[in-house]
Structures are given as structure tokens and as C-alpha cells.
């Protein structure tokens, strides 16, 4: 079993944060597109705007 190097852990955390940030951005764009769609009920839009 290998020991953990704090530098490697830091790099791994940065990579994870970068991936999470990219996914959040993509999700926000897709949600905005969904909420802009004319067939989405107004009640649905209100719930997501409040969040």
C-alpha cells in the first residue's frame, strides 16, 4: 500500500473541484434552456427560480 503524498492529494482535489465546477456550469446551462422552453409548466419554473 502506497503512502499518500500531500502534493498529489492537493492536485487530486484541484482536479475534482475543476470537474465539479464544469459539471455545475453545464447543469446550469441545461436548466436555463429547459426553463426557457415554452412547454414547461410555470409551477416548475417557479420552484427552480426559488432555488
C-alpha positions in Angstrom: 0.0 0.0 0.0 1.5 3.3 -1.1 1.7 6.3 1.2 -0.2 9.5 0.2 1.8 12.5 -0.9 0.1 15.7 0.2 1.0 17.3 -3.1 -0.7 14.6 -5.0 -3.8 14.8 -2.8 -3.8 18.6 -3.4 -3.7 18.0 -7.2 -6.4 15.4 -7.0 -8.6 17.8 -5.0 -8.0 20.6 -7.6 -8.9 18.2 -10.4 -12.1 17.2 -8.6 -13.0 20.8 -8.0 -12.4 21.6 -11.6 -14.7 18.8 -12.8 -17.4 19.7 -10.3 -17.2 23.3 -11.5 -17.5 22.3 -15.1 -20.5 20.0 -14.3 -22.3 22.7 -12.4 -21.8 25.1 -15.3 -23.1 22.6 -17.7 -26.1 21.8 -15.5 -27.0 25.4 -15.0 -26.9 26.0 -18.8 -29.1 22.9 -19.4 -31.5 24.0 -16.7 -31.8 27.5 -18.1 -32.5 26.0 -21.5 -35.2 23.8 -20.0 -36.8 26.6 -18.1 -36.9 28.7 -21.3 -38.8 26.0 -23.1 -42.5 27.1 -23.8 -44.0 23.7 -22.8 -42.5 23.7 -19.2 -45.3 24.5 -16.7 -45.0 27.8 -14.8 -45.1 26.0 -11.4 -42.0 24.0 -12.4 -40.1 27.2 -13.4 -41.1 28.9 -10.1 -39.6 26.1 -8.0 -36.3 26.2 -9.7 -36.1 30.0 -9.7 -36.6 30.0 -5.9 -33.6 27.7 -5.5 
